[in-house]
Structures are given as C-alpha cells and as structure tokens.
Amino acid sequence: MSNSKVKFGNVIKFAGAYVACAIGSGFATGQEILQFFSGQGIMGILGTVVTTIIFSWVGAMFMKHGYELQLEHPGDIVLFYFGKKLGKAVEILFQVFLYGVYVIMIAGAGTTLSEYFGLNPMIGRIGMAAIAFFTVILGLTKVTDILGSLGTVIIVFSVGIGLYGFLSNIDGISAAAGLVPTLDIIKTQGGWLWSSVLYPAFNAIVVIILASSIGKEAGSAKEAALGGTLGGIFFGLAVIAMNLGIFANIGELYSKAVPTLVLASNISSVFGVVFSVIICCGIYTTTVPMLWGVVRTVAKDGTKKFVIIALGLTLLGLVLGMTNFKTLISIIYPFSGYMGVILFGVIAYREITLKKATKKLPLRVPAVSVK
C-alpha cells in the first residue's frame, strides 16, 4: 500500500472523529473555554492560537504513528512512546484519567439537562451512560463512523454560537479585559501561555488511544497525518470562536455552569433547545471513546468479556458522576495536562527515532518495535 495514498473522504472522516473525541461536555458547555482561556483575560485569545498549533501537531503524530506501527493492542501506543517498563505504569495512569473524563461526561450530561430543562440530573446521566454503552459494544469501526459524522456538525454549531456571541457584542471585548480580574472565576493557574499548553496537553491524553487506532485504518501515513492535522485545525477554530463569544460576554457568563447555552438562548429560545441537543451530542462523542478506550485495553471488541467490563464501568461511572461538574473539570483536567506536557516531549523524541529507523527499513513499519 502506497505510503502517500490519500482519500479526501477518509481525511475528513478521521478529522471529524478526532475532533468529536476531544469535544466533550467541558468544551460544548463552555466550561473548559472559560477556565483555560476566557478567565485568563485578553491574552487568552492568543492562547487559543497556540492551542490550535499544538493540537494539530499532536493529531498528526498520533494518527501517523498509528498507521506506521499497526499495533494490535491500542494501549501499546503508550508503550511505544515511553518504553515497555515505564510505559506500563504510564498506561495505567492514562487509563485512570480517561475513565475520569468519562465520569466528567456523565456528570456534564446531568448538569446540561438540569440547567436548561429543569430535569433531575440523574435522567441525563443514565441516558448518556446507556447510549454510550450500547455504542461502545458495536466496535471501533462503527464508533469512528458515528463520531466522524457528529464531529463536523458539532464544530459548525460551536463556531456559529461563538461568533454570534462575539459579533453581537464586539465592544464587550475591551470591557472584559478590565472586568475579568475583578470576577471570581475558576481558572487554570500559571497564566495564559501555560494554560494554552495544558489544554491540548490534557486533550492529547483524551485522544491518544482512539486517534492512534483510527490512524491504523488509514490508507497511508500521509492520509493519517492529514486527518490528525485537519482535525486539530477544526478543533482550534472552534476553540477560538467559542472563546471570543464567551469573553465578549464574560460578565453574564462567568458564573454559569453551561455558558454556551446562555449564548444560544440569546439568539432565540428555539435555538437554545437545539444547542442543548448539540451539547449532548458533544458529550456523547467523548463519552463513547473514553469508555471504549478503557475497556479495549483489557478486552477485544465483540467478546463477552468486553461487554461485561463495559457494563460494570458504566454503572460505576453513574455513581461517580454525581460529583460536582465544575469541580471535576478544575481538578482532573489540569493534573492530566501536566502528564500531557511530558507526553509532548516524548512524542517529539519518538518521531525523530522513527524517521531514523524508516531510512534503513521498508516503508511499512513495524519498523520500530515497542520497547
């Protein structure tokens, strides 16, 4: 198979799935954007550009390496980056975090339906957990197809909401610059630049398993890398637009659990209802790969063991998902971001060694073993 063969349809599908995996309750509700960018002040706008560049590079690396290595076990991508001994420990840490993100998604589903529709939070939690469970047991191919389609839709709506919030209150940007320091906002510590690095860093851990698995299915290394790069650009554009919208209206939104719903409702009540459904789709597209990634590390798709473990983790997630949504984000995401920063350095090192190895071996890797 040609190492440069590219089907544009596959690139779009891979990009959509990559974006969909990263866009969950934290992004779709606006809480991530508020804590990582809007709460950082005017420099948070530059931070969204930094995030876009980093996330595009990470996506390209994950998918390209997934194609080149053709690893049978999805978790082995972690062993490839960190080595066999240290990689085992790191893989466990990553899986704990991935499951933590799954719990955040369940909590986010309850918060979204509760805040907008006044429903008992358990309705949203149980509904999301059930839909995710039944999707996961369908297997990776079906998951990729579903996520790829939904990812594009979510991006379009997210960009639209953000741009509307910004363009309808452009003067709010200058006012927000002076207002932010006076507001009690839960935000990432360390300043705008560190925050803009941490954001793609924790997202890298979110997408690592699924992205490398998707890359394995590509027609070429170039096709895989383009899918990851384009996905990063799409995601970055959504982050930029969403941040502009929230920042321009920070005085109204800083205390809201779901700030994007307020922006959507400002357009019209009907659009608010529509966007609440979009948010649930965003939560769904991250809930599914998080659960799939954790279960797939210990069982193969379609097996009885896979279904039983998926069911057990789903039930446990419902219990843990009763924790406060904003608190979960403020604790789990920054911590995982530190792990992601270390991962960036390791990825760069492995890419260099992989290139050296492929100069001496045939195009199709297993050129580099997991060791």
N, C-alpha and C positions, 0 to 999 in steps of 0.2 A: 504493500500500500504506500502510495506516494506521501512523502513527508511534508509536501506543500499543497496537497489537495484541499480545496476549501469549498464547502457548500454554504452559501449565504443564509439559507433557511436554518441550517444547523447552528450557525453562529448566533443568529437571533434567538433561537430556542435556548441555547446554552446561556446566553447573556440574560435572558428572562428568568431562567431558573436560578442563576447566580444571584440576581437582584432579589428575587422573591424569597430566597433563603435568608438574605440579610435584612429584608424589610419585615419586621415583626410588630408586636404591639408597641414597643418602645418608640420606633420610628413613626408608625402610622398614627399613633395617638399624639405625637409631637413631644413626648416626654424626653426622649433621647436628644432631640434637637435643642430643646430648651436647656437641658443640663450641660450638654457638651459645647454648644455654640452660642445660642441667644443669650444665655446667662453670662457669657464671657465678655459681653459688650460689643462695640463696633468692630474690634479685631476678630471677632468670631466669624465675620463674613470672609475674611482672608483664610481663616482656619478651614472653612468648607472647601476651599480650592485645594489646600494641602491634602485634605482627606481624600478628595477625588483622585488626585495623582497617586497616592499610596494605594488606594483600594483597587485601582485599575492594574497596577503592577502586581499586587498580590493575586488578583484573579487570574492574570495571565500565567503566573508561576504555578499556581495550584493546578490549573487545567492542563497546562503543558506537561508538567511532571506526571500528572495522572495518566496522560496518553503515553508518555515515553516509558514509564515504569511498568504499566499494565499490572498493577498489584492486585492479587486475588482478594486479599483482605483489606478493606477500606482503611482500617486503622494503621496499616503498615506505612502510610504516608508520613505519619509522625515518627516512626522508627527510621525512615529514610532521612528525615531532617536531623534527628537528634542522636542517631546511632541506636543499636539494639538494646544496650543495657539502660542508658539514661532514657531512651525513648519509651520504654515500658512504663516508667514512672510518670513521664510527661503525658503519655496517652491516658493514663488513669485520671490525671488532673484535668485534662481536656474533656474527658467524658463526664466528669463531675460537673464541670462548667456547662457543657452542652445540656445536661439534664436540668441544671439551674435555669438556663434560658427557657427550656421547655416549661418549667414551673412559672416563669415570668409571663409566658404567653398565655397560660391558663388563667393566671391572675388578671392579666390585661383584658381577656375576653369578658370576664365577670365585671370588671370596672367599666368597660365601654358600654355594655348594655345597661348597666345600673345607672350610669351618669346620664345617658341620653333618654332611655326609655323608662327609667324608674323600676326596672325589674330586679328581682332578687339576684345578687351576683352569682349564686350557685347555678342559675339557669345558663348563663353564659359559659361558666366553667365546664359544666357537664356536657353541654352541647359541643363546645370546641374539642374537648377531650375525646368524645365519641367519634366525631367526624375525622379527627386526626388519626385515631386508632384504625378505623376502617380503611383509610387511605394508605397508611403505612403497610398494612398486610397485603396490599396489592403488589408491592415490589418497586424497585428503583426505576424501571422504565416508565411505569405509569406515574410515579411521583414526579419525574423530570418533565413529562409532557404536561401535567397539570400545573406545575409551578411555572414552567416556561410561559404558558398562556396567561396566567393570572398576574405574573410579574410585570408584564407590559401594561396591563390595564391599571394596576396599582400606581405605577410610575406616572402615567398620564394624569390620573386624578390628583396625585400628590403634588405634581408640578403645578397643575391648574389651581389648586387650593392655595398653595404658597404664593404664586404670582398674583392671584386676586387679592390676597391679604396685603401684599406689598403695594400693588398698583393703586388700590383703593385708599391707601393711607401712606403715601410716599413720605410725607412730612414727618410721619411717626419715627422714621429712622434717626433723624437728628435729635428728636426729643428723647428717644430711647437711649441714646448714648449717655445722656446725663441722668436718666431715670434709673437705669439698671443698678448702679452702685447703691441706690437707696432702697432697693427691693430685697425682700427676704426670699431669695431663690436658692433652691437646692441645686448646686452646680459642681462640676468636676474641679478639683483643686489642682493648682500648678500652672494656671494661666492658659491663654488661648492656644499657644503653639503646642504645648504638651497635650492639651485636650484634643486638638486636631490630629495628633498622632495616636492617642489612646483609642479614639473612636474606630478607626479602621483596624487597630490592633485587636480589640476585642471581637470585632466583626470577623477578623481573619480566623479566629478560633471557631466562630459560629459556622463558617462556611467551609472549613478545611476538608472535612470528610466528604460532604456532598460534592463540592467543586472538583476535587481530585477524582471522584468516582464518575462524574459527568465527563471530565476530560478523557477518561479511559475509553469512552464510547465514541470519541471524535474520529473523523476520517484522517486527520493528520495533526502533527504538532502545531502547525500554523493555525489550523481551524480551531483547535482547543485554546490556543493563546489569544486569538482574536475574540472568541466568545467571552473569555475572562476579562479582557481589556474593555470591550464594549459594555459588558455588564457593570464594570467599575465606573465607566463614564455615565451610564444611565443613572446609576445609584447616586453618583456625585451631583448630577444635575438636580435630582430630586431633593437632596440634602440642601443644596444652595437655595433652591426656590422656597423650600419649607422654612429655612432659617430666616430668609428675608421677610416672609409673611408673618412669622411669629415675632421677630424682633421689632418690626414696624408697629405691632400691636401688643408689645410686652406688658404694658400697664394693665391691660384687660386679661391677659392670658397667663401671667406668671404663676398664679395660684391655682390654675385649673389642672385636674388630673388628665384631661383629654383636650388640650388646647386646639387641636386641629378640628374638632367637632364644633367649637365655637366659631372658628373661621368659616367653616362650611355653612353653619346655620346663619351667619351674617349675610350670605348670598341669598338663601331662602330656606324656609323650614323643610321644604321638599328635598332640597339638595343636602340638607343636614341628615335626613333619613338615608339618602343614597350613600353619603360618605360614611355613615355608621356601618353600612354593609361593606364598603370598601375597606374600612379599618379591620373588620372581622376577617376579610379575605387576607389582609396583610398579616394578621395574627396567625391565621391558618397556614400561610405559606412558610412561616418559620417554625411553627409548632410541629408540622409534619417532618421536615428534615432533621430537627433536633431529636425527635423520638426515634426516627429511622436510624440515624447515625449511632445512637447509643445502643439500640437493640442489635444492629447489624454487626457490631464489634464482637458479639458473643454468640450469634446465631445466623444462619443463612436464610435469605428470603424464602418464603413459602413453606418453611418447615414448621412442625408443631411447636418446637421449642421457641421459634421466633414469635409465634402468635401468643404463647403463654407469657413470655417475658414482656412483650409489648403491652399485654393486658395488665400485668402486675405493675409496670411502671406508670401506666395510665392512671390506675387507681391511686397510687401513691402521689402522683402529681396533683390530683384533685385535692388531696389533704393538704399538701404543702402550698398549693395555690391560694390558700386562704390568707396568706401573709399580705401585708400592705404592698400595693403595686409600686408606688413611688420609692418606697424604702428598698424593695428588691433591686430596682434598677440602680439606685445610688450606691449599693454595696457590691453587688455581683459584677456589674459591667466594668467599673474602674479597676477592680482587682484583676479581672481577666485581661484587661488592657495591658497591664504590666507584663503578663505572660506573653501577650501578642507581640510586644516590642522585642522581646528576646527572640521570638519566632522569626521576626523580620531579618535579624542578623543571620540566623541560621539558614534561612531560605537563600539569602544572597550568597552565602558560602557554598551551599549545596549546588546552586545554579552554576557557579564557577567550576566546581569539580565535575559536574555533569557534562559541561561543554568540553572539558579536557578529555574526559573518558570517551565521548562520542567521536572525537577526532581519530581515535585509534580503533574504533569498533564500527560495525554496520549501523545503518541509520536507526533501525528499530531497537530501542533499549527495552529490555533488561540489560542495558549497558552498565548500569550502576546497581549494584546489589544493596539491599538493606542491611547495613552492618554497623 
